[in-house]
Amino acid sequence: MKEKIQETLSQIEQSYEVKIILAVESGSRSWGIPSESSDYDVRFLYVPRKEWYFSIEEKRDVIDFPVDNRIDLHGWELRKALRLLNKNNPHLLEWLHSSIIYFQDEQCISALREIAQSAFSSKSALFHYINMAKRNHLEFLQGHEVKIKKYFYVIRPILACLWIEKHKCYPPLDFQELVQGTLASCAIKESILSLIQQKRAGVESGTTIQFTELHHYMQLEIERISNYAKSLAEEHVNLIPQLDVVFRELLQYVWELDEVRTETRISPR
């Protein structure tokens, strides 16, 4: 499957005349809790040719490339990604922290990861995750019976908030690490570990009777974390001057590197 994904990334580069600088897995596979039937959610960052930016027209800055019913690829253009990085966008931060990497340009991504550390805001991240937990709780967990995989759409953002509150840094993607780093031994922890085992075993699409104690815990934590996030001072730092420099340097670097590779391929021996 990895080879198929990498071949598709090369096809995207040729079809759209872009250079991909990062391609990673997101979702349950990057969380370390996939089942055999889990989809492949590939997310990537790309750089168009320099001429793409020299236009008065607004151009589409995302690429959607569904392959089949198991593989989905979605990418963001570099300038869009840097703008979102300045806003501490949690989705982009997750891509930069994914441990399942299909391709990355080390020089480009090292620069982005370094800036991401400066961009991180506990308050902004807490609001993102706790609002996600609220929405998903209302949408997915109100019935007497609940789909097992839907629990993770609420539990994970709550645990991410607990990690930020406790460790004051960006939470890991690995679900097991999140659980171990936020919860002491208790019935809640055992319930979550049980759900993880069921999901890995491939019963994620099945339903289960509501875990009453777990539901009560989630409701209390959603309310508590919401109040805690409101109490925090604003942390945002304007990184636009620094991001402008990185944008120009990466744009120049990516296409100069391509020219060098092309010359190397066609140069006579």
C-alpha positions, 0 to 999 in steps of 0.5 A, a space after each residue: 500500500 505504501 508503494 501505491 501511495 508513493 506512486 500516486 504522489 508522483 502522479 500528482 506532482 506530474 499532473 499538477 506541476 508541483 513538488 510535494 515536500 511532506 506526505 503523511 498519514 492522518 487519522 486512526 493509523 497515525 493514532 496507532 489504533 487502526 483496524 484491518 479495514 481502516 482507510 488511508 488518509 494521506 495528507 500532504 504539503 506541496 509547492 507549485 512552480 514560482 510562476 503560479 504565484 505571479 498572477 492576479 487570479 485567485 487560484 485553488 490552493 488545495 488538491 483533492 485526489 481520491 484514489 479508491 474507497 480506501 485511499 484518500 489524498 488531500 494536500 495544501 499549498 505551501 503559502 496556505 500552510 504557512 498562513 495556517 501555521 501562523 494561526 496555530 492550525 491543529 490539523 497542520 500541526 498533526 501532519 507535522 507530528 505524524 510518525 507515518 511518513 510517505 515522503 518528506 524533504 528534510 530541509 523544508 520540514 525541519 524549518 516548518 517544525 521549528 516554527 511550529 514550536 513557536 506557533 503553538 498556543 495552549 489556549 488556541 489548541 485547547 479551544 480547538 480540541 474541546 470544541 471538537 469534543 463538544 460537537 462530536 459528543 452531541 452528534 455521535 454519542 447521544 443514543 442508547 447504543 453507540 458505534 465504537 469508533 465514534 467514541 474516539 472522536 470525543 475521547 481523543 480531543 479530551 485527552 489532547 486537552 488533558 495533555 496540554 493542561 498537564 505538559 504545556 506542549 503539543 500532544 502526541 498523536 499516539 492514542 496509547 501514549 495519550 492515555 498513559 500520559 494523562 490518566 491514572 489507573 481508574 475505571 475510566 482508563 480501563 474503559 478507554 483501553 477496552 475500546 482501543 482493543 475492540 477497535 484494533 480487533 476490527 469491531 469499530 463499526 459495531 455498536 456498544 451500550 453506552 459506557 455510563 461512567 465514561 459518558 459522565 466523565 466526558 461531560 464533566 471534562 468538556 465543561 471543566 476544560 472549556 472554563 479552564 481554556 477561557 481563563 488562560 491569557 492570550 499567547 499568540 505571537 505574530 510570526 508573519 515576518 519569519 514565515 515570509 522569509 521561510 516561504 521565499 527560501 523554500 520556494 527558491 530551494 524546492 525548484 532549484 533542487 529540482 533543476 539540479 536533479 534534472 540536470 543530473 539526470 540528463 548530463 552525459 557520462 
